[in-house]
């Protein structure tokens, strides 16, 4: 398991785990265990009904794409909960005791894996044998993963001083030779927060961490000791986010993988197939419905894939510029596109240097690129600066990593977000 780089965060999670253990002991002493109260409950293959008597398969997932895939496959046949709140970047998520109990009570836990979910590894390791989720499926184990990469002009990449554009610390720009290395970081004078693009308008309380189609019962615990084998789908037993390779000098080299595997519609089809198979195994009574819904949804993903290929086949260019992080390697690899961006996909940085902004401005000018992109849950300010200097239109490209609270409540889907990407990508490639 990958070691945490943030000691404070580890301590915080440890405190929460200690609280969870004490809380669980109190609940165990004060409430009867489900599954032993009646013969009906004990014969049920699930962990047990919630407080309202709901005996549907209790499925918990960490991220929005899997939440949406699962509801497209299963509909109301399962109880479905998303742990990472709408409007939050999963890379900075820290679970509350309520989140830990939700995870512990799951019949099926669907997670992504990787460094963005190191917190989950520690939570799962904290559960005593037989007291955690009944089954855990890690989606990064189900597709071929690719490494993060540093491309020309990107932060932490090689220095490229073209001597064209100068970005001042106040965000103003002018052309001319200069020393990029002496620049301060570019800052916007105001924090730009368009209504549909920059999120987190309210303080997040611990009880709001769990998003569920049903009210999730956190007052009773049932611990199943059943173990499930799975031949075709790997479960949570290793972290694919980082590996270390020995080189000739004996030193290890850290390899980081792009963890945003769902961004390619082709990958999405594979992931949907995996989830449908798991649901069929865990809930045989609805297997036929799951299989039918899976096929129907995969057909829609095939149509989406065809739309992107149509756009790319008629494109005037293959280069796309992001004034933001770049979590889209799977998508771009699938469609043969090239990119320049401020940061790699899992970067914790949020503000590029003046040198990086200057490089992106020069690249957009040189290639006469008509649009520059930014991501959801992110400020469009860098894209706007580039647009102001080049005439390129700032556009949202949604990685589907997460959505706003409003979008979540209104039921926005992966397909809807990607359809907007089709339109915006077409503008950038024209």
C-alpha positions in Angstrom: 0.0 0.0 0.0 1.3 3.5 -0.9 2.4 5.5 2.1 0.7 8.8 2.8 2.7 11.9 2.0 0.6 14.1 4.2 1.3 13.2 7.9 -1.4 15.5 9.2 -4.1 13.9 7.0 -3.0 10.4 8.2 -3.4 11.6 11.9 -6.8 13.0 11.1 -8.0 9.8 9.6 -6.6 7.9 12.6 -8.5 10.1 15.0 -11.7 9.4 13.0 -11.0 5.7 13.0 -10.7 5.8 16.7 -13.9 7.6 17.0 -15.6 5.1 14.7 -14.4 2.1 16.9 -15.8 3.7 20.0 -19.0 4.7 18.3 -19.4 1.1 16.9 -19.0 -0.4 20.4 -21.7 1.9 21.8 -24.1 1.0 19.0 -23.3 -2.7 19.4 -24.2 -2.6 23.1 -27.4 -0.6 22.6 -28.9 -2.2 19.5 -29.6 -5.7 18.3 -27.7 -7.1 15.4 -29.6 -7.5 12.2 -29.4 -11.0 10.7 -29.9 -12.6 14.1 -33.3 -11.0 15.0 -35.3 -13.2 12.7 -35.0 -16.2 10.4 -36.0 -14.0 7.4 -33.1 -11.7 8.0 -30.6 -14.5 8.6 -31.6 -16.2 5.4 -31.2 -13.0 3.4 -27.9 -13.0 1.5 -27.6 -9.2 2.1 -26.3 -7.6 5.2 -29.8 -6.8 6.2 -32.6 -4.2 5.8 -32.2 -0.6 6.8 -34.4 1.0 9.4 -37.3 1.1 7.0 -37.0 -2.6 6.2 -35.4 -2.1 2.8 -33.7 -5.3 1.8 -32.3 -4.2 -1.5 -28.6 -4.7 -2.3 -26.7 -1.9 -0.4 -24.2 -0.5 -2.9 -21.7 2.2 -1.9 -19.4 3.9 -4.4 -16.8 6.6 -4.0 -17.1 8.6 -7.3 -19.7 10.1 -9.5 -19.0 8.1 -12.7 -19.5 4.8 -11.0 -22.6 6.2 -9.2 -24.1 7.0 -12.5 -23.1 3.8 -14.2 -24.7 1.8 -11.4 -28.0 3.7 -11.5 -28.2 3.2 -15.2 -27.7 -0.5 -14.8 -29.8 -1.1 -11.6 -32.2 1.8 -11.3 -34.3 1.4 -8.1 -33.3 -2.3 -7.7 -30.4 -1.3 -5.3 -29.8 1.2 -2.5 -27.1 3.4 -4.0 -24.9 5.8 -2.1 -22.0 8.1 -3.2 -19.5 8.9 -0.5 -17.4 11.7 -2.0 -19.8 14.7 -1.9 -21.0 16.5 -5.0 -18.9 19.6 -5.6 -15.8 18.2 -4.0 -12.5 17.1 -5.6 -11.9 13.5 -4.5 -8.1 14.2 -4.2 -8.8 16.4 -1.2 -11.6 14.3 0.4 -11.4 13.2 4.0 -14.0 10.8 5.4 -16.2 11.5 8.4 -17.2 8.8 10.9 -20.6 8.7 9.2 -18.8 8.0 5.9 -16.8 5.2 7.5 -20.0 3.6 8.8 -21.6 3.9 5.4 -18.7 2.1 3.9 -18.6 -0.6 6.6 -22.3 -1.4 6.1 -22.0 -1.9 2.3 -22.9 -5.1 0.6 -20.9 -3.9 -2.3 -18.3 -1.2 -2.4 -17.2 0.1 -5.8 -14.1 2.3 -5.7 -11.6 3.7 -8.2 -8.3 2.9 -6.5 -5.1 4.9 -6.8 -3.7 7.8 -4.8 -6.9 9.8 -4.9 -8.3 7.0 -2.6 -5.5 6.4 -0.2 -7.9 7.5 2.5 -10.1 4.5 1.6 -7.2 2.0 1.9 -6.7 3.1 5.5 -10.4 2.9 6.3 -10.7 -0.6 4.9 -7.6 -1.7 6.7 -9.1 -0.4 10.0 -12.0 -2.9 9.9 -11.6 -6.1 11.7 -11.9 -9.2 9.5 -15.5 -9.9 8.6 -16.7 -6.5 9.7 -16.1 -4.4 6.5 -17.9 -4.3 3.2 -19.1 -7.6 2.0 -17.4 -7.2 -1.3 -15.0 -4.5 -2.7 -14.4 -3.9 -6.4 -11.6 -1.6 -7.5 -12.2 -0.3 -11.0 -8.6 0.5 -11.8 -7.9 -3.2 -11.7 -10.4 -3.8 -14.5 -8.8 -1.8 -17.4 -5.3 -1.2 -18.7 -3.9 1.9 -17.0 -1.5 4.5 -18.5 1.2 6.6 -16.8 0.9 10.3 -16.1 3.1 12.3 -18.4 4.8 15.7 -18.5 4.4 17.3 -21.9 6.1 20.4 -23.3 5.3 23.6 -21.3 3.7 21.8 -18.4 4.6 22.6 -14.8 7.5 20.4 -13.6 8.4 19.7 -17.2 11.4 21.0 -19.1 11.9 24.8 -19.3 10.9 26.2 -22.7 11.8 29.9 -23.0 10.6 31.1 -26.4 11.0 34.7 -25.6 7.6 35.7 -26.9 5.2 36.5 -24.1 5.6 38.0 -20.7 3.0 37.5 -17.9 3.2 40.0 -15.0 2.4 39.1 -11.4 -0.9 41.0 -11.7 -2.0 38.9 -14.7 -1.2 41.5 -17.4 0.6 40.2 -20.4 2.8 41.7 -23.1 5.0 40.4 -25.9 8.8 40.6 -25.8 11.9 38.8 -24.8 12.2 38.1 -21.1 13.6 35.7 -18.5 10.8 33.3 -17.6 12.7 32.0 -14.6 12.4 35.4 -12.8 8.7 35.6 -13.0 6.3 35.5 -10.1 3.1 33.5 -10.3 0.3 35.0 -12.2 -2.7 35.9 -10.1 -6.2 37.2 -11.1 -7.3 40.3 -9.3 -10.5 38.7 -8.3 -11.6 35.1 -7.7 -13.7 34.3 -10.7 -16.6 32.1 -9.9 -19.1 31.7 -12.8 -22.3 30.0 -11.5 -22.0 26.8 -13.5 -18.3 26.3 -13.4 -16.8 27.0 -10.0 -18.3 25.3 -7.0 -18.4 24.8 -3.3 -20.7 27.6 -2.3 -21.5 26.2 1.1 -19.5 24.8 4.0 -19.5 21.0 4.0 -20.7 19.5 7.2 -19.8 15.9 8.1 -23.4 14.7 7.9 -23.5 15.9 4.3 -20.7 13.7 3.1 -22.9 10.8 2.0 -25.2 11.2 -1.0 -27.8 8.5 -1.3 -31.0 7.8 -3.2 -32.4 6.6 0.1 -31.8 7.7 3.7 -28.8 5.7 4.8 -29.1 4.0 8.2 -25.9 4.6 10.2 -27.2 3.5 13.6 -27.1 -0.3 13.1 -24.2 -2.5 12.0 -24.2 -5.9 10.6 -21.0 -7.7 9.9 -20.9 -10.4 7.3 -18.1 -12.9 7.3 -19.0 -14.2 3.9 -16.1 -14.2 1.4 -16.8 -13.9 -2.3 -14.5 -15.1 -5.0 -14.4 -13.3 -8.3 -12.6 -14.8 -11.3 -13.1 -12.0 -13.9 -12.9 -8.9 -11.7 -10.0 -8.0 -9.5 -10.9 -6.7 -6.0 -9.3 -4.2 -3.7 -5.9 -5.8 -2.9 -3.3 -3.5 -4.3 -2.8 0.1 -5.3 -2.1 0.8 -8.9 -1.5 4.5 -8.5 2.2 4.2 -7.9 4.9 1.6 -8.5 8.6 1.6 -8.0 11.0 0.1 -10.6 14.6 -0.8 -9.9 17.1 0.8 -12.2 20.6 -0.2 -12.9 21.9 2.1 -10.1 19.6 0.3 -7.6 17.4 3.3 -7.0 13.6 3.1 -7.4 11.7 5.3 -9.8 8.2 6.3 -8.9 5.6 5.7 -11.5 2.3 7.6 -11.3 -0.7 6.4 -13.3 -3.6 8.5 -14.7 -6.4 7.4 -12.4 -9.3 9.0 -14.4 -10.0 5.8 -16.3 -13.7 6.6 -17.1 -13.0 9.6 -19.3 -12.8 7.4 -22.4 -16.3 6.1 -23.6 -14.6 2.9 -24.7 -13.3 2.4 -21.2 -16.7 3.4 -19.8 -18.2 0.5 -21.7 -15.8 -1.9 -20.2 -16.4 -0.6 -16.7 -20.2 -0.8 -17.1 -19.9 -4.4 -18.2 -17.8 -5.2 -15.1 -20.4 -3.5 -12.8 -23.3 -5.3 -14.4 -21.5 -8.6 -13.9 -20.9 -7.9 -10.3 -24.5 -6.9 -9.7 -25.7 -10.0 -11.4 -23.5 -12.1 -9.1 -24.5 -10.3 -5.9 -28.3 -9.9 -6.7 -29.3 -12.9 -8.9 -33.0 -12.1 -8.6 -32.5 -9.0 -10.8 -29.8 -10.4 -13.0 -31.9 -10.4 -16.2 -32.8 -6.8 -15.7 -29.2 -5.8 -15.0 -28.0 -7.6 -18.2 -30.6 -5.9 -20.3 -30.0 -2.4 -18.9 -26.2 -2.9 -19.3 -26.6 -3.8 -23.0 -28.9 -0.8 -23.6 -26.5 1.6 -21.8 -23.4 0.2 -23.6 -25.2 0.9 -26.9 -25.5 4.5 -25.9 -21.9 4.6 -25.0 -21.1 3.2 -28.4 -23.1 6.0 -30.0 -21.2 8.5 -27.9 -17.9 7.1 -29.0 -19.0 7.4 -32.6 -19.9 11.0 -32.1 -16.4 11.8 -30.8 -14.8 9.9 -33.7 -16.9 11.9 -36.2 -15.7 15.2 -34.7 -12.1 14.1 -34.7 -12.3 12.8 -38.3 -13.4 16.2 -39.6 -11.0 18.2 -37.4 -8.6 20.8 -38.8 -6.2 20.1 -36.0 -5.2 17.5 -33.3 -3.8 19.8 -30.7 -5.9 20.9 -27.7 -4.9 23.3 -25.0 -6.0 23.2 -21.3 -5.4 26.2 -19.0 -5.8 23.7 -16.2 -5.0 20.2 -15.0 -5.2 17.4 -17.6 -6.9 14.2 -16.4 -7.9 13.0 -19.9 -5.1 10.8 -21.1 -7.5 7.9 -21.7 -9.8 10.0 -23.8 -7.0 11.7 -25.8 -5.2 8.4 -26.4 -8.4 6.8 -27.6 -9.0 9.5 -30.2 -5.4 10.2 -31.2 -5.4 13.8 -29.9 -2.4 15.9 -28.7 -2.5 18.3 -25.8 -0.7 21.0 -23.9 -1.8 21.8 -20.3 -0.7 23.6 -17.2 -0.6 20.5 -15.0 -0.8 16.8 -15.1 -4.1 15.1 -14.1 -3.4 14.4 -10.4 -1.4 17.5 -9.7 -2.3 19.2 -6.4 -1.2 22.6 -7.8 -4.0 25.0 -8.8 -2.1 28.1 -10.1 0.4 27.8 -12.9 3.5 29.9 -13.1 3.8 32.9 -15.4 6.2 30.8 -17.5 3.6 28.1 -18.1 0.9 30.6 -18.9 3.2 32.4 -21.3 4.0 29.1 -23.0 0.3 28.2 -23.5 -0.4 31.7 -24.9 2.4 31.3 -27.4 1.2 27.9 -28.4 -2.4 29.0 -28.9 -1.2 31.9 -31.0 1.3 29.9 -33.1 -1.3 27.1 -33.8 -4.2 29.6 -34.2 -6.2 27.4 -31.8 -9.8 28.7 -31.5 -10.6 27.4 -28.0 -8.9 26.8 -24.7 -10.3 24.5 -22.0 -10.8 24.3 -18.3 -12.3 21.6 -16.0 -15.3 21.3 -13.8 -14.9 22.3 -10.1 -12.0 24.5 -11.3 -11.6 28.2 -11.9 -11.6 29.2 -15.6 -9.3 32.2 -14.9 -6.2 30.8 -16.6 -8.2 29.8 -19.7 -9.7 33.3 -19.7 -6.3 35.0 -19.5 -5.2 32.9 -22.5 -8.4 33.8 -24.3 -8.0 37.5 -23.6 -4.5 37.4 -25.2 -5.2 35.2 -28.1 -8.9 35.5 -28.9 -9.5 31.8 -28.1 -12.8 31.0 -26.5 -12.6 29.5 -22.9 -14.7 26.3 -22.8 -15.5 23.7 -20.2 -14.4 20.2 -20.8 -16.0 18.0 -18.2 -13.9 15.0 -17.0 -17.0 13.7 -15.2 -15.0 13.3 -12.0 -17.7 15.0 -10.0 -20.6 17.4 -10.4 -22.1 20.3 -8.5 -24.7 19.8 -5.8 -27.3 21.3 -8.1 -26.4 18.9 -10.9 -26.4 15.9 -8.6 -29.8 16.8 -7.2 -31.2 17.3 -10.7 -29.9 13.9 -11.8 -27.3 14.9 -14.4 -25.7 11.9 -16.2 -22.4 10.9 -17.6 -23.9 10.9 -21.1 -25.3 14.4 -20.7 -21.9 15.8 -19.6 -20.1 14.0 -22.4 -22.6 15.2 -25.0 -21.6 18.7 -24.1 -18.0 17.7 -24.5 -18.7 16.6 -28.0 -20.0 20.1 -28.8 -17.2 21.9 -27.1 -14.5 19.7 -28.6 -15.8 20.3 -32.0 -15.3 24.1 -31.5 -11.7 23.6 -30.4 -10.8 21.3 -33.3 -12.3 23.5 -36.0 
